[in-house]
Amino acid sequence: MTGSAQDGPESQRQIGNKTQRYKLALDAALKKLGSPYKALVAFTDVVKDAKDGQEYTEAKMNGFPEAATGDRFEGDEYRFLIVASKFQTGFDQPGAFGR
């Protein structure tokens, strides 16, 4: 078991906060560069941002249902996948290791 899984819910919230912040920062950077590519996130549960109190989910951040994340990542549009706490729940995305 990884350290993050052993550390419990508090650590999961910290991981989630970082995940959603990475996604927002990467989206902004890609937009600034004029890149045609987009980023996806894959994480479990609801993350409440400690700074602004806003709640984030994978579906809300990606803009489509969680079950579609793997299929969307297989397309040409999405080239970045930020994953946190998914491998512990059976998430499997072979394309995440290089294309």
C-alpha positions, -999 to +999 in steps of 0.1 A: +000+000+000+013+034-009+020+061+017-009+082+004-034+053+009-021+046+044-023+083+055-061+084+052-087+110+042-066+140+052-038+131+028-064+122+001-078+158+003-043+172+000-036+151-030-069+161-045-062+198-039-029+195-057-045+176-086-071+202-093-046+230-090-022+212-115-052+208-139-061+245-136-025+256-141-019+233-170-052+244-187-040+280-183-006+273-197-019+254-227-043+282-235-016+308-232+006+288-256-023+284-280-020+247-278-047+225-294-042+199-267-061+196-234-055+180-200-077+156-181-078+147-144-085+113-129-092+112-092-116+097-067-143+114-047-150+151-042-122+175-034-130+207-015-104+234-021-089+246+011-083+281-003-117+289-019-140+263-005-151+252-040-158+215-046-143+197-075-150+163-090-133+145-119-165+149-140-169+186-132-133+194-141-132+174-173-166+184-185-180+149-190-189+118-170-161+101-151-167+068-170-157+086-202-122+097-191-104+067-204-121+069-238-115+106-241-078+102-233-075+078-263-085+106-287-061+132-302-074+162-282-063+151-247-025+146-243-021+152-206-036+130-178-031+141-142-039+111-120-042+109-082-057+081-061-070+063-091-046+033-092-058+023-057-093+020-071-086+000-102-080+028-127-062+014-158-051+036-186-024+020-207-020+051-229-009+071-199+026+056-201+035+072-235+021+077-270 
